[in-house]
Amino acid sequence: MGWITRLPFFVVLMGIGALAMIVPAGHAVVMEDFTTMRAFFYGFILFSLLTVLIGLATAGYAPPSVARSQLLALLAAFSALPVMFAAPFYVAIPGSTFMDAWFEMVSSFTTTGATVYDNAGRLTPSLHLWRALVGWLGGLLVWITAVSIFAPMNLGGFEVRATGGTGKGAVATFSQIARIADPSERLARYAVKLTPIYTGLTFALWVGLVIAGEFPYIALCHAMATLSTSGISPINGLYFAASGFWGELLIFAFFVFAMSRLTFSRGLTGEDQQKTWRDPEFLTAMVLIGVVTSLLFLRHFVGAADDDGSTLLEMGQAIWGTLFTVTSFLTTTGFESRDWAGATDWSGLETPGLFLVGMALIGGGVATTAGGVKLLRIYALYRHGEREQERLLHPSSVGGGGKEARRIRRQGAHISWIFFMLFALSIAAVMILLSLTGVQFETSAVLAVSALSTTGPLASIAAEVPISYAGIPDMAKLILAAAMVLGRLETLAIIALFNPEIWER
């Protein structure tokens, strides 16, 4: 593994992406889809040779600033690698444009899941598998880089609890990370630790869905979409899934890995002692899910109060459909329960999409594949507001909770509020740019939130009329693709590139 660590991070990612093309090529051979097989096999040969040539030219290169090179490599990965992923995808789809193929790959790799191919039958099963696989690889990349790059630099949500400055190369409170000197070795070390966990969880969910009655190919795509929170499905969601309620229940159980990093990375970020059920992110998620689900169900319950034909089964389906869908959008996965529409049929009331927009904006846990503002920042703002209310009643009171709690209420809340404002400004900027391309204001608002929170299915569910990504102008697609990359990397990481300390030799 030593020779891999001597290669630039982006070159390693290119090699992994080229090797991944073997999977859809092999699947296409089994499906006797030789057109798709040739596209991906030739793509594998072409990009493997290109990776080898670039690797030979850059082997042993030592960047003047490791922090800068890693952030730039991540930025290039989410913006340039989709060009490589899109090449065989474009060749295998007759009548498509490269812009659509590139947009699809940016959406998949950033785990957004927005698709310009509204008709799932237009893509072959091997192409759907490629979309899901690219999204799965994007989720794995987020897991690894969160603890190996963002944590030492106090970015990606780690700044809420950190004692050092945001965006600096020095490691603050993460003692275990500090013991690893070479950043390339740190990436390799955490890749070795996290990849088996990520793969094992995906395999476990896949087997569970197959046992529940799902077709193996669809079960694999849904398992990869759940762990990566991409929401990519070859059958446009779970409504037509053969696994039914039990499949949704299995997927629901795996949403927990997008709520708290402690569910899979315990010991990697210096938080060995904290229990998952006491993690502020997990508790915040439970409160949000409980409150929103209760409000939506009560709304439907009141609407169905005059219906004498209501049954307990309909009531139970309404509760489950609401609970599953709300949790799915909180984790920015975007799967819709097959009982979600049943709640509307039961009460005769439309479900306000604004609830789902709000859940997607909040997002999941720090260092998970979920997007959004993140639960830890919401928790920090809540604790700060709680303390300010206490001081209104008792101005001379002393806030308890220990040093960490005080840090979250003060510095953590401060940086969380800054990020929240940057996120809001980003939404406004994307909305304005989309409006300039001719997109309606209401549509641009939903699309902006969908892209920045990496929740692609939000456009078809949260809007009053389902929004088709295929119907927007190419310039709008470019803007949304840039917004997806910004939402995946987060604004603070982009701003950190302008930190003078990063550019010092």
QUIJOSUL-V541997 format. One record per backbone hydrogen bond with DSSP energy under -0.5 kcal/mol. CO is the residue of the C=O (numbers start at 1). NH is the residue of the N-H. E is the energy in kcal/mol with one decimal. If there is no record, write none. Layout:
CO/NH/E + CO/NH/E
This chain:
1/5/-1.6 + 2/6/-0.7 + 4/7/-1.7 + 6/60/-1.8 + 8/12/-1.8 + 9/13/-2.0 + 10/14/-2.1 + 11/15/-2.2 + 12/16/-2.2 + 13/17/-2.4 + 14/18/-2.3 + 15/19/-2.3 + 16/20/-2.0 + 17/21/-0.7 + 18/21/-1.0 + 19/22/-1.7 + 20/23/-1.3 + 20/24/-0.7 + 21/25/-1.4 + 22/26/-2.9 + 23/27/-2.3 + 24/28/-2.4 + 25/29/-1.6 + 26/30/-1.7 + 27/31/-2.1 + 28/33/-3.1 + 29/32/-1.0 + 32/34/-0.9 + 33/37/-2.0 + 34/38/-2.4 + 35/39/-1.8 + 36/40/-2.1 + 37/41/-2.5 + 38/42/-2.6 + 39/43/-1.6 + 40/44/-2.3 + 41/45/-2.1 + 42/46/-2.8 + 43/47/-2.6 + 44/48/-1.7 + 45/49/-2.1 + 46/50/-2.1 + 47/51/-2.1 + 48/52/-2.3 + 49/53/-2.4 + 50/54/-2.3 + 51/55/-2.8 + 52/56/-2.5 + 53/57/-1.7 + 54/58/-1.6 + 55/59/-1.1 + 58/61/-2.1 + 61/63/-0.7 + 65/69/-2.3 + 66/70/-2.3 + 67/71/-2.1 + 68/72/-2.6 + 69/73/-2.2 + 70/74/-2.1 + 71/75/-2.4 + 72/76/-2.6 + 73/77/-2.3 + 74/78/-2.1 + 75/79/-1.0 + 76/80/-3.4 + 76/81/-1.2 + 80/83/-1.7 + 80/84/-0.8 + 81/84/-0.8 + 81/85/-2.2 + 82/86/-2.1 + 83/87/-1.0 + 84/88/-0.6 + 85/89/-0.8 + 86/90/-3.0 + 87/91/-1.9 + 88/92/-1.8 + 89/93/-0.5 + 90/93/-0.9 + 92/94/-0.7 + 93/96/-1.3 + 97/101/-1.9 + 98/102/-2.9 + 99/103/-2.6 + 100/104/-2.3 + 101/105/-1.9 + 102/106/-2.6 + 103/107/-2.5 + 104/108/-2.1 + 105/109/-3.0 + 106/110/-2.0 + 107/112/-2.6 + 107/113/-1.4 + 108/111/-1.6 + 112/456/-3.0 + 115/469/-0.6 + 116/118/-1.1 + 118/120/-1.0 + 119/122/-2.0 + 120/123/-1.1 + 124/127/-0.6 + 124/128/-2.0 + 125/129/-2.2 + 126/130/-1.8 + 127/131/-2.1 + 128/132/-2.3 + 129/133/-2.5 + 130/134/-2.6 + 131/135/-2.1 + 132/136/-2.2 + 133/137/-2.5 + 134/138/-2.2 + 135/139/-2.1 + 136/140/-2.1 + 137/141/-2.3 + 138/142/-1.8 + 139/143/-2.1 + 140/144/-2.3 + 141/145/-2.6 + 142/146/-1.9 + 143/147/-1.1 + 144/148/-1.6 + 145/149/-2.3 + 145/150/-2.3 + 146/151/-1.9 + 149/153/-1.1 + 150/155/-2.5 + 151/154/-1.3 + 153/167/-2.2 + 153/168/-0.5 + 155/158/-1.4 + 156/367/-0.6 + 157/160/-1.3 + 158/161/-0.8 + 158/162/-1.0 + 165/168/-0.9 + 173/175/-1.5 + 174/178/-1.9 + 175/179/-1.0 + 176/179/-0.5 + 177/180/-1.7 + 179/181/-0.7 + 181/183/-0.5 + 182/186/-2.0 + 183/187/-2.3 + 184/188/-2.2 + 185/189/-2.8 + 186/190/-2.3 + 187/191/-2.0 + 188/192/-2.1 + 189/193/-1.5 + 190/194/-2.8 + 191/195/-2.1 + 192/196/-0.6 + 193/197/-0.6 + 194/198/-2.7 + 195/199/-2.8 + 196/200/-2.7 + 197/201/-2.5 + 198/202/-1.8 + 199/203/-2.6 + 200/204/-2.5 + 201/205/-2.3 + 202/206/-2.4 + 203/207/-2.7 + 204/208/-2.3 + 205/209/-2.5 + 206/210/-2.2 + 207/211/-2.5 + 208/212/-1.7 + 209/214/-2.5 + 210/213/-1.4 + 215/219/-3.1 + 216/220/-2.3 + 217/221/-1.9 + 218/222/-2.5 + 219/223/-2.3 + 220/224/-2.5 + 221/225/-2.2 + 222/226/-1.8 + 223/227/-2.1 + 224/228/-1.8 + 225/229/-0.6 + 225/230/-1.2 + 225/231/-1.2 + 233/236/-1.0 + 238/241/-1.2 + 241/244/-0.9 + 243/246/-0.7 + 243/247/-1.0 + 244/248/-1.8 + 245/249/-2.3 + 246/250/-1.9 + 247/251/-2.3 + 248/252/-2.7 + 249/253/-1.8 + 250/254/-1.3 + 251/255/-0.6 + 252/255/-1.0 + 253/256/-0.9 + 254/257/-1.2 + 255/258/-1.9 + 256/259/-1.3 + 256/260/-1.2 + 258/365/-2.5 + 260/263/-1.2 + 261/264/-1.6 + 261/265/-2.9 + 265/268/-2.1 + 271/274/-0.5 + 275/278/-1.1 + 276/279/-1.6 + 279/283/-2.5 + 280/284/-2.6 + 281/285/-2.4 + 282/286/-2.2 + 283/287/-2.2 + 284/288/-2.5 + 285/289/-2.8 + 286/290/-2.4 + 287/291/-2.7 + 288/292/-2.5 + 289/293/-2.3 + 290/294/-2.1 + 291/295/-2.4 + 292/296/-2.5 + 293/297/-2.4 + 294/298/-2.7 + 295/299/-1.9 + 296/300/-2.0 + 297/301/-3.1 + 298/302/-2.6 + 299/303/-1.8 + 300/304/-1.8 + 302/305/-1.0 + 304/307/-1.4 + 306/308/-0.9 + 307/310/-1.2 + 311/315/-1.9 + 312/316/-2.7 + 313/317/-2.5 + 314/318/-2.1 + 315/319/-2.2 + 316/320/-2.6 + 317/321/-2.8 + 318/322/-1.9 + 319/323/-2.7 + 320/324/-2.9 + 321/325/-1.9 + 322/326/-2.5 + 323/327/-2.0 + 324/328/-2.4 + 325/329/-2.1 + 326/330/-1.8 + 327/331/-1.9 + 328/333/-2.6 + 328/334/-0.9 + 329/332/-0.9 + 336/238/-0.6 + 337/340/-1.6 + 337/341/-0.5 + 339/343/-1.3 + 340/344/-0.8 + 341/345/-2.1 + 342/346/-2.2 + 343/347/-1.8 + 344/348/-2.8 + 350/352/-0.6 + 352/355/-1.1 + 352/356/-0.5 + 353/357/-2.1 + 354/358/-2.4 + 355/359/-2.1 + 356/360/-2.4 + 357/361/-2.1 + 358/362/-1.9 + 359/363/-2.4 + 361/373/-3.2 + 362/374/-3.0 + 364/375/-2.7 + 365/368/-1.2 + 371/364/-1.1 + 374/378/-1.5 + 375/379/-2.5 + 376/380/-2.2 + 377/381/-2.2 + 378/382/-2.2 + 379/383/-2.6 + 380/384/-2.1 + 381/385/-2.3 + 382/386/-2.5 + 383/387/-2.2 + 384/388/-2.3 + 385/389/-1.9 + 386/390/-1.8 + 387/391/-2.1 + 388/392/-1.3 + 389/393/-1.4 + 390/394/-3.2 + 394/397/-1.9 + 397/399/-0.5 + 401/405/-0.6 + 402/406/-2.0 + 403/407/-2.2 + 404/408/-2.3 + 405/409/-2.2 + 406/410/-1.7 + 407/412/-3.1 + 408/413/-1.2 + 410/414/-2.3 + 411/415/-2.5 + 412/416/-2.0 + 413/417/-2.4 + 414/418/-1.9 + 415/419/-2.3 + 416/420/-2.6 + 417/421/-2.3 + 418/422/-2.4 + 419/423/-2.7 + 420/424/-2.4 + 421/425/-2.7 + 422/426/-2.2 + 423/427/-2.1 + 424/428/-2.2 + 425/429/-2.6 + 426/430/-2.6 + 427/431/-2.5 + 428/432/-2.3 + 429/433/-2.4 + 430/434/-2.5 + 431/435/-2.4 + 432/436/-1.8 + 433/437/-0.8 + 434/437/-0.7 + 434/439/-1.8 + 435/438/-1.3 + 440/444/-2.9 + 441/445/-1.9 + 442/446/-1.7 + 443/447/-2.5 + 444/448/-2.3 + 445/449/-2.0 + 446/450/-2.5 + 447/451/-2.3 + 448/452/-2.6 + 449/453/-2.1 + 450/455/-2.7 + 451/454/-1.0 + 452/372/-0.5 + 455/458/-1.5 + 456/459/-1.7 + 457/460/-0.8 + 457/461/-1.0 + 458/462/-2.3 + 458/463/-0.7 + 459/467/-1.8 + 467/469/-0.6 + 468/471/-0.9 + 469/472/-1.0 + 473/477/-1.7 + 474/478/-2.0 + 475/479/-2.0 + 476/480/-2.5 + 477/481/-2.5 + 478/482/-2.2 + 479/483/-2.1 + 480/484/-2.3 + 481/485/-2.0 + 482/486/-2.3 + 483/487/-2.8 + 484/488/-2.1 + 485/489/-2.6 + 486/490/-2.3 + 490/494/-1.4 + 491/495/-2.7 + 492/496/-2.0 + 493/497/-0.7 + 494/497/-1.0 + 495/498/-1.9 + 496/499/-1.7 + 499/502/-1.3 + 499/503/-0.9 + 500/504/-0.5 + 501/504/-0.7
